[in-house]
């Protein structure tokens, strides 16, 4: 009974992360400004990926260490990548 509840919780977290990722991908096509597109991509990376990784670690506990490592890596790299894209885009336009 407990395992089934954990599987449903993990699946719900992964589906919620996938839904947020899909919604934010529409922003990449809808927005005109480069800064708005960067923000849509940053939201996807900072919200959707942690939800999906936590869901994966709930469903498959041996992958918890790898999921935590990926989460920490993403939390450091994503803001840096957004900043570098914004800086490069401001020099082009």
HUKAQUI-V252037 format. One record per backbone hydrogen bond with DSSP energy under -1.0 kcal/mol. NH is the residue of the N-H (numbers start at 0). CO is the residue of the C=O. E is the energy in kcal/mol with one decimal. If there is no record, write none. Layout:
NH,CO,E ; NH,CO,E
This chain:
4,0,-1.7 ; 5,1,-1.9 ; 6,2,-2.2 ; 7,3,-2.3 ; 8,4,-2.3 ; 9,5,-2.7 ; 10,6,-2.6 ; 11,7,-2.4 ; 12,8,-2.3 ; 13,9,-2.3 ; 14,10,-2.5 ; 15,11,-2.4 ; 16,12,-2.3 ; 17,13,-2.3 ; 18,14,-2.4 ; 19,15,-2.3 ; 20,16,-2.1 ; 21,17,-2.2 ; 22,18,-2.5 ; 23,19,-2.4 ; 24,20,-1.5 ; 25,21,-1.0 ; 29,25,-2.3 ; 30,26,-2.0 ; 36,32,-1.8 ; 37,33,-2.3 ; 38,34,-2.0 ; 39,35,-2.2 ; 40,36,-2.0 ; 41,37,-2.3 ; 42,38,-2.3 ; 43,39,-1.6 ; 44,40,-1.9 ; 45,41,-2.4 ; 46,42,-1.8 ; 48,43,-1.2 ; 50,46,-1.5 ; 51,47,-2.4 ; 52,48,-2.5 ; 53,49,-2.6 ; 54,50,-2.2 ; 55,51,-2.1 ; 56,52,-2.3 ; 57,53,-1.7 ; 58,54,-2.1 ; 59,55,-2.9 ; 62,59,-1.9 ; 63,60,-2.1 ; 66,62,-2.5 ; 67,63,-2.4 ; 68,64,-2.2 ; 69,65,-2.6 ; 70,66,-2.3 ; 71,67,-2.4 ; 72,68,-2.3 ; 73,69,-2.5 ; 74,70,-2.2 ; 75,71,-1.2 ; 76,72,-2.5 ; 77,73,-2.4 ; 80,76,-2.7 ; 81,77,-2.3 ; 82,78,-2.2 ; 83,79,-2.4 ; 84,80,-2.3 ; 85,81,-2.3 ; 86,82,-2.5 ; 87,83,-2.4 ; 88,84,-2.4 ; 89,85,-1.9 ; 90,86,-1.1 ; 91,87,-1.3 ; 92,88,-2.0
